[in-house]
Amino acid sequence: MSPAKWPVLLLFLLMPAAVMALSSDSEQPISMEADNLEIDENRQVSIYQGHVKMRQGSLHIQADKIILHFDAHNNLQWLEISGQPATFNQLNDQQQTVSGSALTIHYHDSDSVMKLMGQARYQSHLDTLESETITLNTKTNALQAGDQNGKERVKMLIQPSKPPSADE
């Protein structure tokens, strides 16, 4: 394997279980708070603006604006989240906190892909990843980071793993 592919392999070895959100969160109701709400049934969107807070199970999102896009049957299709920055935190199935922030966050429910864009930061347990863009697939545990223009470098802080204790 070429040395250029080692960082990608390293990401898959160190972060796979932590990328996943708490599996029961998707079964929980969504709670929203905002200064303003606009519902446009023709475009099938709900637009929340001003100090927006969204909760679903262990998921907590804070943003300046959240746009929820629905299909013809009123099922949530994707979220468009923006802020200075917009932030989220959530527990995974190992009860570890997963968090992130970016100027813009898109989450597509159908393929479980979250894209953090603009000053993106993702933290899984104690490891941190920073990049202009970070894309996470919570179904496949795939993670990709980088800048399309190649101007910004990907930065990652990986904490050393602790050896198992004598009790384990």
C-alpha positions as CSV (number, residue, x, y, z in Angstrom):
1,M,0.0,0.0,0.0
2,S,1.3,3.4,-0.9
3,P,2.2,5.8,2.0
4,A,-0.3,8.3,0.5
5,K,-3.2,6.0,1.5
6,W,-2.0,5.6,5.1
7,P,-3.9,8.6,6.6
8,V,-7.2,7.3,5.1
9,L,-6.6,3.8,6.5
10,L,-5.7,5.3,9.8
11,L,-9.0,7.2,9.9
12,F,-11.0,4.0,9.2
13,L,-9.1,2.1,11.9
14,L,-9.4,4.7,14.6
15,M,-12.8,6.2,14.2
16,P,-15.3,3.7,12.7
17,A,-17.4,2.8,15.8
18,A,-17.5,6.4,17.0
19,V,-18.9,7.9,13.8
20,M,-22.3,6.2,14.4
21,A,-24.9,8.0,16.3
22,L,-27.0,6.4,19.1
23,S,-29.1,4.1,17.0
24,S,-32.3,4.8,19.0
25,D,-32.2,8.5,18.4
26,S,-33.9,8.2,15.0
27,E,-36.9,6.7,16.7
28,Q,-37.3,9.7,19.0
29,P,-39.5,12.8,18.4
30,I,-37.9,16.0,17.1
31,S,-38.2,19.1,19.3
32,M,-37.6,22.6,17.8
33,E,-37.2,26.1,19.2
34,A,-36.5,29.3,17.3
35,D,-37.3,33.0,17.3
36,N,-39.2,32.6,14.0
37,L,-40.8,29.9,11.9
38,E,-41.9,29.9,8.3
39,I,-43.7,27.0,6.7
40,D,-43.9,26.9,3.0
41,E,-46.1,23.9,2.0
42,N,-45.6,24.5,-1.8
43,R,-41.8,24.1,-1.4
44,Q,-42.3,21.5,1.3
45,V,-40.0,23.3,3.8
46,S,-40.0,24.5,7.3
47,I,-37.6,27.3,8.1
48,Y,-36.5,28.0,11.6
49,Q,-34.5,31.2,12.3
50,G,-32.9,32.9,15.2
51,H,-31.2,31.0,18.1
52,V,-32.5,27.7,16.8
53,K,-32.3,24.6,19.0
54,M,-33.2,21.1,17.8
55,R,-33.3,18.0,19.9
56,Q,-33.9,14.4,19.0
57,G,-32.9,11.8,21.6
58,S,-29.3,12.5,22.5
59,L,-28.8,14.7,19.4
60,H,-28.6,18.5,20.2
61,I,-28.2,21.1,17.4
62,Q,-27.7,24.8,17.8
63,A,-27.8,27.1,14.8
64,D,-28.8,30.4,13.4
65,K,-31.1,28.8,10.8
66,I,-32.4,25.3,10.1
67,I,-34.4,24.4,7.0
68,L,-36.2,21.0,7.1
69,H,-37.0,19.6,3.6
70,F,-39.9,17.2,3.3
71,D,-41.2,14.9,0.6
72,A,-44.8,14.8,-0.7
73,H,-45.8,12.5,2.2
74,N,-44.4,14.9,4.8
75,N,-41.4,12.7,5.6
76,L,-38.2,14.5,6.5
77,Q,-35.7,14.2,3.6
78,W,-32.8,16.5,4.6
79,L,-31.7,19.2,6.9
80,E,-29.9,22.4,5.9
81,I,-28.2,23.9,9.0
82,S,-26.2,27.2,9.2
83,G,-24.6,29.3,11.9
84,Q,-21.5,31.1,13.1
85,P,-20.8,28.2,13.5
86,A,-23.7,25.7,13.7
87,T,-22.9,23.0,16.3
88,F,-24.1,19.5,17.2
89,N,-23.4,16.9,19.8
90,Q,-24.7,13.4,20.2
91,L,-24.0,10.1,22.0
92,N,-23.0,7.0,20.0
93,D,-23.9,3.5,20.9
94,Q,-20.8,3.3,23.1
95,Q,-22.1,6.3,25.1
96,Q,-19.3,8.5,23.9
97,T,-19.9,12.0,22.8
98,V,-19.6,12.8,19.1
99,S,-19.7,16.5,18.2
100,G,-19.1,18.9,15.3
101,S,-19.4,22.4,14.0
102,A,-19.3,24.2,10.7
103,L,-20.7,27.2,9.0
104,T,-23.0,25.0,7.0
105,I,-24.2,21.4,7.7
106,H,-26.3,19.3,5.4
107,Y,-27.8,16.0,6.5
108,H,-29.5,13.7,4.1
109,D,-31.7,11.2,5.9
110,S,-32.1,8.7,3.0
111,D,-28.4,7.9,2.7
112,S,-27.4,8.9,6.3
113,V,-24.7,11.4,5.0
114,M,-23.7,14.5,6.9
115,K,-21.6,17.1,5.3
116,L,-19.9,19.8,7.3
117,M,-18.7,22.7,5.2
118,G,-16.7,25.8,6.1
119,Q,-14.4,25.7,9.2
120,A,-15.6,22.1,9.8
121,R,-14.6,20.4,13.0
122,Y,-15.6,16.9,14.1
123,Q,-14.7,15.3,17.4
124,S,-15.2,11.7,18.3
125,H,-14.5,10.8,21.9
126,L,-11.0,12.4,22.3
127,D,-9.9,12.5,18.6
128,T,-10.4,15.7,16.6
129,L,-10.6,16.3,12.9
130,E,-10.5,19.8,11.3
131,S,-10.9,20.6,7.6
132,E,-12.7,22.9,5.2
133,T,-15.1,20.0,4.4
134,I,-15.9,16.8,6.3
135,T,-18.3,14.2,5.0
136,L,-19.6,11.4,7.3
137,N,-21.7,8.4,6.3
138,T,-23.3,7.1,9.5
139,K,-24.5,3.9,7.9
140,T,-21.1,2.8,6.4
141,N,-18.8,4.6,9.0
142,A,-17.0,6.2,6.0
143,L,-15.4,9.6,6.6
144,Q,-13.8,11.9,4.1
145,A,-12.1,15.3,4.7
146,G,-10.4,17.9,2.6
147,D,-10.6,21.0,0.6
148,Q,-11.6,20.8,-3.1
149,N,-9.3,23.6,-4.0
150,G,-6.4,22.1,-2.0
151,K,-5.7,25.4,-0.2
152,E,-6.6,24.1,3.3
153,R,-4.9,21.1,4.9
154,V,-6.7,18.4,7.0
155,K,-5.7,18.5,10.6
156,M,-6.3,15.5,13.0
157,L,-5.4,15.0,16.6
158,I,-5.4,11.3,17.5
159,Q,-5.1,10.4,21.2
160,P,-3.1,7.3,22.0
161,S,-5.2,4.3,22.8
162,K,-5.0,3.0,26.4
163,P,-3.9,-0.6,26.9
164,P,-6.6,-2.9,28.3
165,S,-6.6,-3.0,32.1
166,A,-5.9,-6.2,34.0
167,D,-9.7,-6.5,34.7
168,E,-10.6,-6.8,31.0
